[in-house]
């Protein structure tokens, strides 16, 4: 995997919290390929498959959209692998739920079960790492990362409609914002009327601002079981949604063997 380079960090304030601004140094003339991934949900098989694909694609930089834990059977290995990459990571709702920063009152029964089980697997060192992640990160004044929405990051709202997108586009200060949470890849564009596409090849040129949901590594919900992540070429201004096959059966068996709800294994087969 590519090295991340030197980083300069500053914080600025948004209504409700902090935005972490990160400058990752690189030579101006070099075209950089960024891999943006999230919603891993303790699915090691999917994470390994995505990282292997990134190496084939000569990815130089990595960005993580959170929800590394929850649902799946390998929270420790997934968490440690991503932390060891030393990359920008934003907090997801399951990350915050596991470390106690977010109430699970409104989580469904299966998600609650997974949160309680995951807490038992992690050490206090893991918990502290989860607690330190910001909700919003800006990278090189070009890219913004958030798990759910920019309008109220701490509420972990979904961006599923043009109106949802408008609220976040109004808050966006960079060219593009990458996000996850819904587990469905879709892109919204700014303009007099917010437009959208579900294309896997997205040209950001011609739009002042864009919101790109890169889908989910470990629990896709667009009826496609393949792991999903984004590839951003910062020179040609294009984003590519990549899908990767992984050993779904193995990941599912681990979930069942761990005593987690069987439905969490079954849904992986159908991408739901």
For each residue, the residues with C-beta under 8 A, 3 or more apart:
1: 51 54 55 59 62 85
2: 59 60 61 62
3:
4: 7 24 61 62 85 86 87
5: 24 25 26 61
6: 24 25
7: 4 22 23 24 25
8: 22 23 25
9: 20 21 22 23
10: 20 21
11: 18 19 20 21
12: 18 19 21
13: 17 18 19
14: 17 18 19 136 150 153 171
15:
16: 152 153 154
17: 13 14 134 135 136 153 154
18: 11 12 13 14 134 135 136
19: 11 12 13 14 134 136 137 138
20: 9 10 11 88 134 136 137 138
21: 9 10 11 12 137 138 139 141
22: 7 8 9 88 137 138 139 140
23: 7 8 9 139 140 141
24: 4 5 6 7 61 139 140
25: 5 6 7 8
26: 5 30 32 60 61
27: 30
28:
29:
30: 26 27
31: 233 234 235 236
32: 26 60 61 233 234 235
33: 57 58 59 60 61 231 232 233
34: 59 60 61 62 63 143 231 232 233 234
35: 50 54 57 59 61 62 63 229 230 231 232
36: 62 63 64 65 145 178 212 214 229 230 231 232
37: 40 50 62 63 64 65 214 217 229 230
38: 64 65 66 67 68 92 147 180 214 216 217
39: 65 66 67 92 180 181 183 215 216 217 218 219
40: 37 43 46 47 67 68 69 72 78 82 216 217 218
41: 67 68 69 70 71 72 94 216 217 218 219
42: 68 69 70 71 72 73 74 75 78 118 218
43: 40 46 47 71 72 74 78 217 218 219 227 246 251 268
44: 47 48 72 73 74 77 78 251 254
45: 48 49 246 247 248 250 251
46: 40 43 49 50 217 218 227 244 246 251
47: 40 43 44 50 51 78 81 82 217 218 227
48: 44 45 51 52 246
49: 45 46 52 53 227 244 245 246 247
50: 35 37 46 47 53 54 217 227 229 244 246
51: 1 47 48 54 55 81
52: 48 49 55 56
53: 49 50 56 57 229 242 244
54: 1 35 50 51 57 59 62 229
55: 1 51 52 58 59
56: 52 53
57: 33 35 53 54 231 242
58: 33 55
59: 1 2 33 34 35 54 55 62 231
60: 2 26 32 33 34
61: 2 4 5 24 26 32 33 34 35 87
62: 1 2 4 34 35 36 37 54 59 85 87
63: 34 35 36 37 87 88 139 143 145 178
64: 36 37 38 68 82 85 87 88 89 90 145
65: 36 37 38 39 90 92 145 146 147 178 179 180 214
66: 38 39 89 90 91 92 95 133 147 180
67: 38 39 40 41 70 92 93 94 95 147 180 181
68: 38 40 41 42 64 75 78 79 82 89 92 95
69: 40 41 42 75 78 79 94 95 98 118 122 130
70: 41 42 67 75 92 94 95 97 98 111 114 115 118
71: 41 42 43 94 110 111 114 218 219 255 260 264
72: 40 41 42 43 44 75 78 114 218 219 251 254 255 260 264
73: 42 44 251 254 255 257 258 260
74: 42 43 44 77 78 254
75: 42 68 69 70 72 78 79 98 118 121 122 126
76: 79 80 121 122 126
77: 44 74 80 81
78: 40 42 43 44 47 68 69 72 74 75 81 82 218
79: 68 69 75 76 82 83 122 126 129 130
80: 76 77 83 84 126
81: 47 51 77 78 84 85
82: 40 47 64 68 78 79 85 87 89
83: 79 80 86 89 129
84: 80 81
85: 1 4 62 64 81 82
86: 4 83
87: 4 61 62 63 64 82
88: 20 22 63 64 137 139 145
89: 64 66 68 82 83 133 137
90: 64 65 66 133 134 135 136 137 145 146 147
91: 66 95 96 101 130 133 134 135 147
92: 38 39 65 66 67 68 70 95 96 147 148 156 180 181
93: 67 96 97 102 147 148 156 181
94: 41 67 69 70 71 97 98 111 114 115
95: 66 67 68 69 70 91 92 98 99 130 133
96: 91 92 93 99 101 102 130
97: 70 93 94 100 101 102 103 104 107 111 115
98: 69 70 75 94 95 115 118 119 122 127 130
99: 95 96 127 128 130 131
100: 97 127
101: 91 96 97 130 131
102: 93 96 97 156
103: 97 106
104: 97 107 111 112 115
105:
106: 103
107: 97 104 111 112 115
108: 111 112
109: 112 113 261
110: 71 113 114 261 263 264
111: 70 71 94 97 104 107 108 114 115
112: 104 107 108 109 115 116
113: 109 110 116 117 260 261
114: 70 71 72 94 110 111 117 118 260 261 264
115: 70 94 97 98 104 107 111 112 118 119
116: 112 113 119 120
117: 113 114 120 121 258 259 260
118: 42 69 70 75 98 114 115 121 122
119: 98 115 116 122
120: 116 117
121: 75 76 117 118
122: 69 75 76 79 98 118 119 126 127 130
123: 126 127
124: 127 128
125: 128 129
126: 75 76 79 80 122 123 129 130
127: 98 99 100 122 123 124 130 131
128: 99 124 125 131 132
129: 79 83 125 126 132 133
130: 69 79 91 95 96 98 99 101 122 126 127 133
131: 99 101 127 128
132: 128 129
133: 66 89 90 91 95 129 130
134: 17 18 19 20 90 91 137
135: 17 18 90 91 146 147 153 154
136: 14 17 18 19 20 90 144 145 146 150 153
137: 19 20 21 22 88 89 90 134 144 145 146
138: 19 20 21 22 141 143 144 145 173 174
139: 21 22 23 24 63 88 142 143 144 145
140: 22 23 24 143
141: 21 23 138 174
142: 139 174 175 176 234
143: 34 63 138 139 140 174 175 176 177 178 232
144: 136 137 138 139 150 172 173 174 176 177 178
145: 36 63 64 65 88 90 136 137 138 139 177 178 179
146: 65 90 135 136 137 149 150 153 168 177 178 179
147: 38 65 66 67 90 91 92 93 135 153 156 179 180 181
148: 92 93 153 155 156 157 158 159 179 180 181
149: 146 152 153 155 156 157 158 159 164 167 168 179 181
150: 14 136 144 146 153 167 168 171 172 177
151: 157 167 168 170 171
152: 16 149 155 157
153: 14 16 17 135 136 146 147 148 149 150 156
154: 16 17 135
155: 148 149 152
156: 92 93 102 147 148 149 153 181
157: 148 149 151 152 164
158: 148 149 164 181 182
159: 148 149 164 165 168 179 181 182 188 211 213
160: 164 182
161: 164 165
162: 165 166 188 193 194 195 196
163: 166 167 194
164: 149 157 158 159 160 161 167 168
165: 159 161 162 168 169 188 194 196 211
166: 162 163 169 170 194
167: 149 150 151 163 164 170 171
168: 146 149 150 151 159 164 165 171 172 177 179 211
169: 165 166 172 188 190 194 209 211
170: 151 166 167
171: 14 150 151 167 168
172: 144 150 168 169 177 190 209 211
173: 138 144
174: 138 141 142 143 144 177 209
175: 142 143 204 208 209 210
176: 142 143 144 204 209 210 211 212 232 239
177: 143 144 145 146 150 168 172 174 209 210 211 212
178: 36 63 65 143 144 145 146 212 213 214 230 232
179: 65 145 146 147 148 149 159 168 211 212 213 214
180: 38 39 65 66 67 92 147 148 183 213 214 215 216
181: 39 67 92 93 147 148 149 156 158 159 213
182: 158 159 160 186 213 221
183: 39 180 215 216 219 220 221 222
184: 213 215 220 221 222
185: 198 200 213 214 215 222 228 230 241
186: 182 196 197 198 213
187: 196 197 198 199 202 210 211 212 213 239
188: 159 162 165 169 194 195 196 210 211
189: 194 195 196 197 207 209 210
190: 169 172 194 207 208 209 210
191: 194 195 207 208
192:
193: 162
194: 162 163 165 166 169 188 189 190 191
195: 162 188 189 191
196: 162 165 186 187 188 189
197: 186 187 189 202
198: 185 186 187
199: 187 202 241
200: 185 240 241 242 243
201: 238 239 240 241
202: 187 197 199 210 212 238 239 240 241
203: 206 237 238
204: 175 176 207 210 237 238 239
205: 237
206: 203
207: 189 190 191 204 210
208: 175 190 191
209: 169 172 174 175 176 177 189 190
210: 175 176 177 187 188 189 190 202 204 207
211: 159 165 168 169 172 176 177 179 187 188
212: 36 176 177 178 179 187 202 230 239
213: 159 178 179 180 181 182 184 185 186 187
214: 36 37 38 65 178 179 180 185 228 229 230 239 241
215: 39 180 183 184 185 220 222 228 229 230 241
216: 38 39 40 41 180 183 219 220 221 227 228
217: 37 38 39 40 41 43 46 47 50 227 228 229
218: 39 40 41 42 43 46 47 71 72 78 227 251
219: 39 41 43 71 72 183 216 267 268
220: 183 184 215 216 224 225 226 227 228 271
221: 182 183 184 216 271 272
222: 183 184 185 215 228 271
223: 270 271 272
224: 220 228 243 271
225: 220 248 268 269 270 271
226: 220 243 244 245 246 271
227: 43 46 47 49 50 216 217 218 220 243 244 245 246
228: 185 214 215 216 217 220 222 224 241 242 243 244
229: 35 36 37 50 53 54 214 215 217 241 242 244
230: 35 36 37 178 185 212 214 215 239 240 241 242
231: 33 34 35 36 57 59 239 240 241 242
232: 33 34 35 36 143 176 178 238 239 240
233: 31 32 33 34 236 237 238 239 240
234: 31 32 34 142 237
235: 31 32
236: 31 233
237: 203 204 205 233 234
238: 201 202 203 204 232 233
239: 176 187 201 202 204 212 214 230 231 232 233
240: 200 201 202 230 231 232 233
241: 185 199 200 201 202 214 215 228 229 230 231
242: 53 57 200 228 229 230 231
243: 200 224 226 227 228
244: 46 49 50 53 226 227 228 229
245: 49 226 227
246: 43 45 46 48 49 50 226 227 251
247: 45 49 250 251
248: 45 225 251 252 268 269
249: 252 253
250: 45 247 253 254
251: 43 44 45 46 72 73 218 246 247 248 254 255 265 268
252: 248 249 255 256 265 266 268 269
253: 249 250 256 257 265
254: 44 72 73 74 250 251 257 258
255: 71 72 73 251 252 258 260 261 262 264 265
256: 252 253 259 260 262 265
257: 73 253 254
258: 73 117 254 255
259: 117 256
260: 71 72 73 113 114 117 255 256 264 265
261: 109 110 113 114 255 264
262: 255 256 265 266
263: 110 266 267
264: 71 72 110 114 255 260 261 267 268
265: 251 252 253 255 256 260 262 268 269
266: 252 262 263 269 270
267: 219 263 264 270 271 272
268: 43 219 225 248 251 252 264 265 271
269: 225 248 252 265 266
270: 223 225 266 267
271: 220 221 222 223 224 225 226 267 268
272: 221 223 267
